[in-house]
Amino acid sequence: MSNAIPMPGLRAHSTVLEEAAYRKAVWRIVPLLIVCFIFAYFDRVNISFAKLQMQGDLGLSNAAYGLGASIFFVGYFIFEIPSNLILSRVGARVWIARIMISWGIASAAMMFVTSEKWFYILRFIIGATEAGFLPGIILYFTYWFPAKRRARINAWFMTSISISGVIGGPLSGFIMTRFAGVNGLAGWQWLFLLEGLPTALLGLVVLMVLKDRIADAHWLNADEKAILQTNLDREQHGTEHKLMDALRQPGTLMLSVIYLFMLMGLYGLTFWMPQLIKNTGIASPMTIGLLTAIPYAAAGVGMVVLGKSSDRNGERRWHLGLAVALGGIGYILSAYFGGHATFALIALVIAAVGAIGCLPVFWTLPPAFLSGTAAAGGIALINSIGNLGGIVSPYLVGVAVDVTGKPAAGLYAIAGVMILAALLILFGLPERIAKRDTSL
C-alpha cells in the first residue's frame, strides 16, 4: 500500500537533485569544449581570410585555393571513423587532447607554405589530425546527457561555430593588418601561427581537466552520479550497439546524405563569405572581418532558439527541415543580390541562420537509434561522409568564379542541394529516427 501513496515531496527532491547534477555537468564540461571548438573553427575561418593575401603571394588560382580548402576533408574523411573508434576505447580525455595538440601544430605549420604543392600537403595533414573531433564530442555527450537534453547541449556547444565567426573574422582581419611585415613575415603567416599554437596548448588543458565518464567525476556526489547514470541506462533499450549494426541501418546512410548536403551549405559560408563580401566592393580586411561577424552572431542566436524549441516540443523533423530550407533560400538571395552590400549581407544572415542553426537538432538524430560501438562508428561515418561536402562546396564555387567571373552559379547549386536536403528530412526520414519524442 505504501508504494501506491503519492509522494510529491520525494519527487520534488529528486527533480531538484537531478537539475543540480546536470548544472554541474554542463558547467564542468560544455564551456571547455566550446572553447576547444572555437579554436577548431578558427582553423576553418582563417583559411578564408588568409586567401585574401596568400593567394597573391603564392600565385594560387581560385580553383587551386578551392582544391586546397577541399583537400582538408580528404584527410578528415579517411581518418574519421578510426579516430572515433579509438576514442570509444581509450576515452575522450586522452584522444581529444591528442587531436587538438597535433592539429594545432599542423595548422601553425601553414605559415611555412611556399608553394601550391605544400599548400595541398599541409591541408591534408590538418584534416587527418583533426579527424574525429566533432563526432567524438557528439559521442561524448551521449555518455553524460539523455536525449531530452541533447539538442540544448548540442546547441550551446555548437554556438562555438558562431562565436568563432564573430571573433575569428575581426581577429583574423586585425592580425593580417597589424602584423603584416613584422619580422619579415606576411600577415597571413602570423595568422596561422597565432591561431594554431593556442589550439595545441588547449589540448594540454583538456588532458588535465576533462573526465571520461560520470563515474570519474569527482565533482559529483554518489546520488548525483546515480541519477545521471540511471537516466542514460533507460535509453539503451531498442538501440543498435555493434559497428556493423550502424553500417546496415538505412537511417545511417540517409543521415549521411542529408548531412553531406547540409555541410555543402555550411562550408560555402565558411570558405567564401569574406570573398562574397569583398565582391560587393568592400576592400579592407578589417571591415570584411567585422561584417562576417554579423551572420555568425545571428546564426548563434538561431541555433540556441531552435535547439530549445526542439527539446521543449520533442519534435525534430520540422525544426530541422525548415531550418535547412531557410539556408537554401538565403543562398538564392545571396546570389541574386551579390553586387549590393546591404542586401547581400542580409541574405548571408538568412543563409547562416539556416545552414548553421540546424546543426544541433540534426545531431540528436543518430543517438536515437545507435549506441555503444554503433554510435561511435555511425556518428563518425555520418560526419565523415557529410564533410565530403567540404570537398565539393569550396571547389564548386571556386570553379564557378574562375569560369564565369561570378560566384552566383555556385551559390545557386549550393542552394539547390540544401533544399533537396530539406525535402529528404521532411518527407524521407524513417519514422523511427524523426518521430516526436513524447517523453521530452
C-alpha positions in Angstrom: 0.0 0.0 0.0 2.8 2.4 0.9 4.2 2.1 -2.7 0.9 3.4 -4.1 0.8 6.5 -1.9 1.8 9.7 -3.9 5.0 11.2 -2.6 5.2 14.7 -4.3 7.9 15.8 -1.8 10.2 13.0 -2.7 9.7 13.5 -6.5 10.4 17.3 -6.0 13.6 16.4 -4.1 14.6 14.1 -6.9 14.0 16.7 -9.6 16.0 19.3 -7.6 18.9 16.8 -7.3 18.7 15.9 -10.9 18.7 19.6 -12.1 21.6 20.4 -9.7 23.6 17.4 -11.1 23.1 18.4 -14.7 24.0 22.0 -13.9 27.3 20.8 -12.5 27.9 18.5 -15.6 27.1 21.3 -18.0 29.4 23.9 -16.4 32.2 21.4 -15.9 32.1 20.0 -19.5 30.5 22.3 -22.0 32.4 25.6 -21.6 35.8 23.9 -22.0 34.6 22.1 -25.2 33.1 25.3 -26.5 36.5 27.0 -26.3 38.1 23.9 -28.0 35.5 24.1 -30.8 36.0 27.8 -31.2 39.7 27.2 -32.0 38.7 24.3 -34.2 36.6 26.7 -36.3 39.3 29.4 -36.2 41.2 26.9 -38.4 38.2 26.8 -40.8 37.7 30.6 -40.8 41.4 31.7 -41.0 42.0 29.9 -44.3 39.3 32.0 -45.9 40.9 35.2 -44.6 44.4 34.1 -45.4 43.2 33.7 -49.0 42.9 37.4 -49.3 46.7 37.8 -49.1 48.3 34.4 -49.6 46.5 33.7 -52.9 48.5 36.6 -54.5 51.8 35.7 -52.6 51.7 32.1 -53.7 50.1 32.6 -57.1 47.1 30.4 -56.5 44.1 30.5 -58.8 40.6 30.4 -57.3 40.3 26.7 -58.3 43.6 25.9 -56.7 42.5 27.6 -53.4 39.2 25.8 -53.6 41.0 22.5 -54.1 43.4 23.2 -51.2 40.5 24.0 -48.9 38.8 20.8 -50.0 41.8 18.5 -49.5 41.5 19.1 -45.8 38.3 17.0 -45.9 40.1 14.1 -47.7 42.3 13.5 -44.7 39.3 14.1 -42.5 37.2 11.5 -44.3 39.9 8.8 -44.3 40.7 9.0 -40.5 37.3 10.0 -39.1 35.9 6.5 -38.3 39.2 5.1 -36.9 39.5 8.2 -34.8 36.1 7.8 -33.2 36.5 4.1 -32.6 39.8 4.8 -30.8 38.1 7.5 -28.7 35.4 5.0 -27.6 38.2 2.7 -26.4 40.8 5.0 -24.8 38.4 7.7 -23.6 37.6 11.2 -24.7 40.1 12.9 -22.4 43.2 11.4 -23.9 42.0 11.3 -27.5 40.5 14.8 -27.8 43.7 16.2 -26.2 45.8 14.3 -28.9 43.6 15.7 -31.7 43.9 19.3 -30.5 47.7 19.1 -29.9 48.5 17.5 -33.3 46.2 19.7 -35.4 47.2 22.9 -33.6 50.9 22.2 -34.6 49.9 21.3 -38.1 47.8 24.4 -38.5 50.6 26.7 -37.3 52.9 25.0 -39.8 50.8 26.5 -42.6 52.9 29.7 -42.1 55.8 27.9 -43.9 53.8 27.2 -47.1 55.7 28.5 -50.1 54.1 26.6 -53.0 50.8 25.1 -54.2 52.1 21.6 -53.5 52.8 22.3 -49.8 49.5 24.1 -49.5 47.8 20.8 -50.5 50.0 18.6 -48.3 49.5 20.6 -45.1 45.8 20.9 -45.7 45.6 17.1 -45.9 47.6 16.7 -42.7 45.5 19.2 -40.8 42.4 17.3 -41.9 43.9 14.0 -40.8 44.9 15.2 -37.4 41.6 16.9 -36.7 39.5 13.9 -37.8 37.2 12.7 -35.1 36.9 15.9 -33.1 33.3 16.8 -33.7 31.9 13.2 -33.8 34.0 12.5 -30.7 32.3 15.3 -28.8 28.8 14.3 -30.0 29.6 10.7 -28.8 31.0 12.1 -25.6 27.8 13.9 -24.8 25.8 10.7 -25.1 27.9 9.4 -22.1 26.5 12.3 -20.0 23.2 13.7 -21.2 19.9 11.9 -22.1 18.0 12.6 -25.3 15.7 15.1 -23.8 18.6 17.4 -23.1 20.8 16.8 -26.1 19.5 19.4 -28.6 20.1 22.1 -26.0 23.6 20.8 -25.1 24.5 20.5 -28.8 23.2 24.0 -29.4 25.3 25.5 -26.6 28.3 23.6 -27.8 27.8 24.4 -31.5 27.4 28.1 -30.7 31.2 27.7 -31.0 30.8 27.9 -34.7 29.1 31.3 -34.5 31.4 32.6 -31.8 34.4 31.6 -33.8 32.9 33.5 -36.8 32.1 36.5 -34.6 35.6 36.6 -33.0 37.6 34.9 -35.8 36.6 37.3 -38.6 37.7 40.6 -36.8 40.6 38.8 -35.2 41.9 37.5 -38.5 41.5 40.9 -40.1 43.3 42.5 -37.2 46.2 40.1 -37.3 46.6 40.3 -41.1 46.6 44.1 -41.0 48.6 44.7 -37.8 51.3 42.0 -38.1 51.9 42.3 -41.9 55.6 42.6 -42.4 56.6 42.1 -38.7 59.9 40.2 -38.6 59.7 39.7 -42.3 56.5 37.6 -42.2 53.3 38.3 -44.1 50.1 38.9 -42.3 48.7 35.5 -43.3 51.7 33.7 -41.9 51.2 35.4 -38.5 47.5 34.4 -38.7 48.3 30.7 -38.9 50.9 30.9 -36.1 48.9 32.9 -33.6 45.7 30.9 -34.1 47.4 27.5 -34.3 49.6 27.3 -31.3 46.9 28.1 -28.7 45.0 25.1 -30.0 47.8 22.8 -29.1 48.0 24.4 -25.6 44.3 23.8 -25.1 44.9 20.2 -25.8 47.0 20.1 -22.6 44.2 21.7 -20.7 41.8 19.0 -21.9 44.2 16.3 -20.8 44.2 17.8 -17.2 40.6 18.7 -16.8 38.2 16.5 -18.8 36.6 13.4 -17.3 35.7 10.4 -19.4 32.5 9.2 -17.7 30.0 10.0 -15.0 31.8 7.6 -12.6 35.0 9.5 -13.0 33.6 12.9 -12.0 34.9 13.7 -8.5 32.8 16.8 -8.5 29.5 14.8 -8.4 28.4 13.0 -5.2 27.1 9.4 -5.2 23.5 10.4 -5.5 24.1 12.7 -8.4 26.1 10.1 -10.2 23.4 7.5 -9.7 20.6 9.7 -11.1 22.6 10.8 -14.2 23.6 7.2 -14.9 20.1 5.9 -14.4 18.7 8.4 -17.0 21.2 7.2 -19.5 20.6 3.5 -18.8 16.8 3.9 -19.5 17.6 4.9 -23.1 19.6 1.8 -24.1 16.6 -0.4 -25.0 16.0 -0.8 -28.7 19.2 0.8 -29.9 21.9 -0.8 -32.0 25.3 -1.4 -30.3 27.7 -3.0 -32.8 29.5 -1.2 -35.6 28.0 -3.4 -38.3 24.6 -2.6 -37.0 25.2 1.0 -37.8 26.5 0.3 -41.2 23.5 -1.9 -42.1 21.0 0.7 -40.9 19.2 2.6 -43.8 19.0 5.6 -41.4 22.7 5.8 -41.2 23.0 6.2 -45.0 20.1 8.6 -45.2 21.5 10.9 -42.5 24.9 10.8 -44.2 23.5 12.0 -47.5 21.4 14.7 -45.7 24.5 15.9 -43.8 26.5 15.9 -47.0 24.1 18.4 -48.5 23.8 20.4 -45.2 27.6 20.8 -45.0 27.8 22.0 -48.6 25.8 24.9 -47.4 27.8 25.4 -44.2 31.2 25.4 -45.9 30.0 27.6 -48.7 29.8 30.2 -46.0 32.9 29.2 -44.1 35.3 29.3 -47.0 33.7 32.0 -49.2 31.9 34.5 -47.0 34.9 37.0 -46.9 35.2 36.8 -50.7 31.5 37.3 -51.2 31.5 40.4 -49.1 34.6 41.7 -50.9 32.8 41.2 -54.2 30.3 43.8 -53.1 33.1 46.4 -53.3 34.4 46.3 -49.7 38.2 46.1 -49.7 39.5 46.4 -46.2 40.3 43.1 -44.5 39.3 44.6 -41.1 35.9 45.8 -42.4 35.3 42.5 -44.1 36.1 40.7 -40.8 33.7 42.9 -38.8 30.9 42.3 -41.4 31.4 38.5 -41.4 30.7 38.6 -37.6 27.1 39.6 -38.2 25.8 36.4 -39.9 27.7 34.3 -37.4 26.1 36.1 -34.5 22.6 35.7 -35.9 23.3 32.0 -36.5 24.3 31.6 -32.9 21.1 33.1 -31.7 19.1 30.9 -34.1 20.9 27.8 -33.0 20.1 28.2 -29.3 16.4 29.2 -30.0 16.0 26.2 -32.4 17.6 23.7 -30.0 15.5 24.8 -27.0 12.3 24.8 -29.1 13.1 21.3 -30.4 13.7 19.9 -27.0 10.7 21.6 -25.5 8.3 20.1 -28.1 10.1 16.8 -28.6 10.0 17.5 -32.3 12.9 17.1 -34.7 11.8 16.7 -38.3 10.1 20.1 -38.9 12.6 22.1 -36.8 15.5 20.6 -38.8 13.8 20.6 -42.3 12.6 24.2 -42.2 15.9 25.5 -40.9 17.8 23.8 -43.8 15.3 25.1 -46.3 15.8 28.6 -44.9 19.5 28.2 -45.5 18.9 27.4 -49.2 16.7 30.5 -49.6 19.4 32.6 -48.1 21.9 31.3 -50.7 19.4 32.1 -53.5 19.1 35.7 -52.2 22.9 35.9 -51.7 23.5 35.0 -55.4 20.8 37.4 -56.6 21.9 40.4 -54.6 25.7 39.6 -54.9 26.5 43.2 -56.0 24.6 45.1 -53.3 26.4 45.2 -50.0 23.4 45.6 -47.7 21.1 43.1 -49.3 23.9 40.6 -49.8 24.7 40.8 -46.1 21.1 40.3 -45.1 21.0 37.3 -47.5 24.1 35.9 -45.8 22.5 36.3 -42.4 19.5 34.2 -43.6 21.8 31.6 -45.1 23.8 31.4 -41.9 20.8 31.1 -39.6 19.6 28.2 -41.7 22.9 26.4 -42.5 24.4 26.7 -39.0 21.3 26.9 -36.8 20.1 23.5 -38.0 23.2 21.5 -36.7 22.3 20.9 -33.0 18.9 19.4 -33.9 20.5 17.2 -36.6 22.9 15.6 -34.1 20.1 14.5 -31.9 19.0 12.0 -34.6 21.9 9.4 -34.7 21.8 8.6 -31.0 18.0 7.9 -31.4 18.8 4.6 -32.9 22.5 4.0 -32.2 24.5 3.4 -29.1 27.8 1.8 -27.9 30.3 1.0 -30.7 27.5 1.5 -33.3 27.2 5.1 -32.1 30.9 5.7 -32.3 31.2 4.3 -35.8 27.8 5.5 -37.1 28.3 9.1 -35.9 31.8 9.2 -37.4 30.5 7.7 -40.7 27.7 10.3 -40.9 30.2 13.1 -40.1 32.9 11.9 -42.5 30.5 11.4 -45.4 28.9 14.8 -44.6 32.2 16.5 -44.6 32.8 15.5 -48.2 30.6 18.5 -48.7 33.6 20.4 -47.7 35.4 19.0 -50.7 32.6 19.7 -53.2 31.4 23.1 -52.0 34.6 25.2 -52.0 35.8 23.7 -55.2 32.4 24.1 -56.9 32.3 27.8 -56.0 36.0 28.3 -56.9 35.5 26.8 -60.4 32.3 28.9 -60.9 34.3 32.0 -60.1 37.1 31.1 -62.4 34.8 30.2 -65.3 32.1 32.9 -65.0 33.9 35.6 -63.0 30.9 35.5 -60.6 30.1 33.1 -57.8 26.3 33.1 -58.5 26.2 29.8 -60.3 28.0 28.0 -57.4 25.7 29.7 -54.9 22.6 28.6 -56.8 23.9 25.0 -56.9 24.5 25.0 -53.1 21.0 26.4 -52.6 19.6 23.5 -54.7 21.3 20.8 -52.6 20.2 22.4 -49.3 16.6 22.5 -50.5 16.9 18.9 -51.6 18.2 18.1 -48.1 15.2 19.8 -46.6 12.9 17.7 -48.7 14.6 14.5 -47.6 14.3 15.5 -44.0 10.6 16.4 -44.2 9.5 13.5 -46.4 12.2 10.8 -46.5 13.4 10.2 -42.9 12.3 6.9 -41.3 9.7 7.4 -38.6 11.9 5.6 -36.1 14.5 8.4 -36.4 12.4 11.5 -36.7 9.3 10.7 -34.6 8.1 13.1 -32.0 9.5 12.1 -28.6 6.6 12.3 -26.2 8.9 11.7 -23.2 10.7 15.1 -23.6 
